[in-house]
Structures are given as structure tokens and as C-alpha cells.
Amino acid sequence: MEINIYYVLGVVIVLYLFITVYNKKKSTRRRSRTFMEGYQRKERKTRKSPETDKKDQ
């Protein structure tokens, strides 16, 4: 019966390590330059000025 405690603790430790490594990879990816590559901001619905009309053409 006492050995079951060690099995449970082992599984918990493995899950903790797995989640930690997974989160570390995600945070590294977020900090990389390619994370927001290709992202375009949605333009606000505002009245265009003549200057912006010239830029669009």
C-alpha cells in the first residue's frame, strides 16, 4: 500500500515537468520575432483623410 504513494507522486512529478517544458516552449515562441509575422492590424472605422487616400493609391 505504501508503494502506491510513490507511484502517484511519480506521475504528478512527470506531469509537472511536462507542463513546465510545454509552457517554456510557448513563452519562447511568443518572444521570437516570427510570432507576429504576417499579422495585420484591423483598421478602425474612421474617416480617411486626404493624406491617407494618397498613401492607399
KEFI-993295 format. One record per atom (N, C-alpha, C): residue number from 0; atom name; x, y, z. Coordinates in steps of 0.1 Angstrom, whole numbers, plus 5000, padded with zeros to 4 digits. Each point is the difference from the previous one (the first is absolute). Layout:
<lotis>
+-----+------+------+------+------+
: pos : site :   c1 :   c2 :   c3 :
+-----+------+------+------+------+
: NUM :   CA :    X :    Y :    Z :
...
+-----+------+------+------+------+
</lotis>
This chain:
<lotis>
+-----+------+------+------+------+
: pos : site :   c1 :   c2 :   c3 :
+-----+------+------+------+------+
:   0 :    N : 5008 : 4988 : 5000 :
:   0 :   CA : 4992 : 5012 : 5000 :
:   0 :    C : 5009 : 5013 : 5000 :
:   1 :    N : 5011 : 4999 : 5007 :
:   1 :   CA : 5009 : 5012 : 5001 :
:   1 :    C : 5006 : 5003 : 4986 :
:   2 :    N : 5002 : 4990 : 4992 :
:   2 :   CA : 5006 : 5002 : 4987 :
:   2 :    C : 4991 : 5008 : 4990 :
:   3 :    N : 4987 : 4999 : 5002 :
:   3 :   CA : 4991 : 5008 : 4992 :
:   3 :    C : 5002 : 5015 : 5001 :
:   4 :    N : 5004 : 5004 : 5011 :
:   4 :   CA : 5002 : 5014 : 5003 :
:   4 :    C : 5012 : 5005 : 4990 :
:   5 :    N : 5010 : 4992 : 4999 :
:   5 :   CA : 5011 : 5003 : 4992 :
:   5 :    C : 4996 : 5001 : 4985 :
:   6 :    N : 4992 : 4990 : 4996 :
:   6 :   CA : 4995 : 5001 : 4986 :
:   6 :    C : 4992 : 5012 : 4997 :
:   7 :    N : 4991 : 5004 : 5009 :
:   7 :   CA : 4993 : 5012 : 4998 :
:   7 :    C : 5009 : 5013 : 5000 :
:   8 :    N : 5009 : 5000 : 5009 :
:   8 :   CA : 5009 : 5012 : 5000 :
:   8 :    C : 5009 : 5000 : 4988 :
:   9 :    N : 5004 : 4989 : 4995 :
:   9 :   CA : 5007 : 4999 : 4987 :
:   9 :    C : 4992 : 5005 : 4988 :
:  10 :    N : 4988 : 4996 : 5000 :
:  10 :   CA : 4991 : 5005 : 4989 :
:  10 :    C : 4998 : 5015 : 5001 :
:  11 :    N : 4998 : 5005 : 5012 :
:  11 :   CA : 4998 : 5015 : 5002 :
:  11 :    C : 5013 : 5007 : 4995 :
:  12 :    N : 5012 : 4995 : 5004 :
:  12 :   CA : 5012 : 5007 : 4996 :
:  12 :    C : 5002 : 5000 : 4985 :
:  13 :    N : 4997 : 4989 : 4994 :
:  13 :   CA : 5001 : 4999 : 4985 :
:  13 :    C : 4991 : 5010 : 4993 :
:  14 :    N : 4988 : 5000 : 5005 :
:  14 :   CA : 4990 : 5010 : 4994 :
:  14 :    C : 5005 : 5014 : 5003 :
:  15 :    N : 5005 : 5003 : 5011 :
:  15 :   CA : 5005 : 5014 : 5003 :
:  15 :    C : 5012 : 5003 : 4991 :
:  16 :    N : 5009 : 4991 : 4998 :
:  16 :   CA : 5011 : 5003 : 4991 :
:  16 :    C : 4995 : 5001 : 4985 :
:  17 :    N : 4991 : 4992 : 4996 :
:  17 :   CA : 4995 : 5002 : 4986 :
:  17 :    C : 4993 : 5013 : 4998 :
:  18 :    N : 4992 : 5005 : 5010 :
:  18 :   CA : 4993 : 5012 : 4998 :
:  18 :    C : 5010 : 5012 : 5001 :
:  19 :    N : 5010 : 4999 : 5008 :
:  19 :   CA : 5011 : 5010 : 5001 :
:  19 :    C : 5007 : 5002 : 4987 :
:  20 :    N : 5004 : 4989 : 4994 :
:  20 :   CA : 5007 : 5000 : 4987 :
:  20 :    C : 4992 : 5005 : 4989 :
:  21 :    N : 4987 : 4996 : 5000 :
:  21 :   CA : 4991 : 5005 : 4990 :
:  21 :    C : 4998 : 5015 : 5001 :
:  22 :    N : 4998 : 5005 : 5012 :
:  22 :   CA : 4998 : 5015 : 5002 :
:  22 :    C : 5013 : 5007 : 4996 :
:  23 :    N : 5011 : 4995 : 5003 :
:  23 :   CA : 5013 : 5007 : 4997 :
:  23 :    C : 5001 : 5001 : 4985 :
:  24 :    N : 4997 : 4990 : 4992 :
:  24 :   CA : 5000 : 5000 : 4986 :
:  24 :    C : 4991 : 5011 : 4994 :
:  25 :    N : 4988 : 5001 : 5006 :
:  25 :   CA : 4990 : 5009 : 4996 :
:  25 :    C : 5005 : 5015 : 5002 :
:  26 :    N : 5005 : 5002 : 5012 :
:  26 :   CA : 5005 : 5013 : 5003 :
:  26 :    C : 5012 : 5004 : 4992 :
:  27 :    N : 5008 : 4991 : 4996 :
:  27 :   CA : 5012 : 5003 : 4991 :
:  27 :    C : 4994 : 5003 : 4986 :
:  28 :    N : 4990 : 4993 : 4996 :
:  28 :   CA : 4994 : 5003 : 4987 :
:  28 :    C : 4994 : 5014 : 5000 :
:  29 :    N : 4994 : 5003 : 5011 :
:  29 :   CA : 4993 : 5013 : 5000 :
:  29 :    C : 5010 : 5012 : 4999 :
:  30 :    N : 5012 : 4997 : 5006 :
:  30 :   CA : 5010 : 5011 : 5000 :
:  30 :    C : 5008 : 5001 : 4987 :
:  31 :    N : 4999 : 4989 : 4992 :
:  31 :   CA : 5007 : 5000 : 4987 :
:  31 :    C : 4994 : 5010 : 4990 :
:  32 :    N : 5008 : 5004 : 4990 :
:  32 :   CA : 4996 : 5010 : 4991 :
:  32 :    C : 4989 : 4994 : 4990 :
:  33 :    N : 5000 : 4988 : 4998 :
:  33 :   CA : 4991 : 4994 : 4990 :
:  33 :    C : 4986 : 4998 : 5006 :
:  34 :    N : 4998 : 5002 : 5013 :
:  34 :   CA : 4987 : 4998 : 5006 :
:  34 :    C : 4989 : 5009 : 4993 :
:  35 :    N : 5003 : 5012 : 4998 :
:  35 :   CA : 4990 : 5009 : 4994 :
:  35 :    C : 5002 : 5003 : 4986 :
:  36 :    N : 5008 : 4992 : 4993 :
:  36 :   CA : 5002 : 5001 : 4986 :
:  36 :    C : 4988 : 4998 : 4992 :
:  37 :    N : 4997 : 5009 : 4991 :
:  37 :   CA : 4988 : 4999 : 4992 :
:  37 :    C : 4987 : 5006 : 5007 :
:  38 :    N : 5002 : 5005 : 5012 :
:  38 :   CA : 4988 : 5006 : 5007 :
:  38 :    C : 4998 : 5014 : 4994 :
:  39 :    N : 4987 : 5002 : 4997 :
:  39 :   CA : 4996 : 5014 : 4996 :
:  39 :    C : 4989 : 5005 : 5009 :
:  40 :    N : 5002 : 5012 : 5005 :
:  40 :   CA : 4990 : 5006 : 5008 :
:  40 :    C : 4988 : 5003 : 4993 :
:  41 :    N : 4989 : 4998 : 5006 :
:  41 :   CA : 4987 : 5004 : 4994 :
:  41 :    C : 4999 : 5015 : 5001 :
:  42 :    N : 4997 : 5006 : 4989 :
:  42 :   CA : 4999 : 5015 : 5000 :
:  42 :    C : 4987 : 5004 : 5007 :
:  43 :    N : 5001 : 5011 : 5007 :
:  43 :   CA : 4988 : 5005 : 5006 :
:  43 :    C : 4991 : 5007 : 4990 :
:  44 :    N : 4987 : 5000 : 5003 :
:  44 :   CA : 4991 : 5006 : 4991 :
:  44 :    C : 5000 : 5015 : 5002 :
:  45 :    N : 5009 : 5007 : 4995 :
:  45 :   CA : 5001 : 5015 : 5001 :
:  45 :    C : 5000 : 5006 : 4986 :
:  46 :    N : 4997 : 5013 : 5000 :
:  46 :   CA : 5000 : 5007 : 4988 :
:  46 :    C : 5014 : 5001 : 4994 :
:  47 :    N : 5002 : 4997 : 4988 :
:  47 :   CA : 5013 : 5001 : 4994 :
:  47 :    C : 5003 : 5014 : 4997 :
:  48 :    N : 5012 : 5004 : 5002 :
:  48 :   CA : 5004 : 5014 : 4997 :
:  48 :    C : 5006 : 4999 : 4985 :
:  49 :    N : 5001 : 5011 : 4994 :
:  49 :   CA : 5006 : 5001 : 4986 :
:  49 :    C : 5014 : 4994 : 5000 :
:  50 :    N : 5008 : 5002 : 5011 :
:  50 :   CA : 5013 : 4994 : 5000 :
:  50 :    C : 5001 : 4985 : 5000 :
:  51 :    N : 4990 : 4994 : 5007 :
:  51 :   CA : 5000 : 4985 : 5000 :
:  51 :    C : 4995 : 4995 : 4986 :
:  52 :    N : 4991 : 5008 : 4994 :
:  52 :   CA : 4995 : 4995 : 4987 :
:  52 :    C : 5012 : 5000 : 4990 :
:  53 :    N : 5009 : 5010 : 5001 :
:  53 :   CA : 5011 : 5000 : 4990 :
:  53 :    C : 5010 : 4988 : 5003 :
:  54 :    N : 5001 : 4996 : 5013 :
:  54 :   CA : 5009 : 4988 : 5003 :
:  54 :    C : 4994 : 4987 : 4995 :
:  55 :    N : 4986 : 4999 : 5000 :
:  55 :   CA : 4994 : 4988 : 4995 :
:  55 :    C : 5001 : 4998 : 4985 :
:  56 :    N : 5001 : 5011 : 4993 :
:  56 :   CA : 5000 : 4999 : 4985 :
:  56 :    C : 5014 : 4997 : 4995 :
+-----+------+------+------+------+
</lotis>
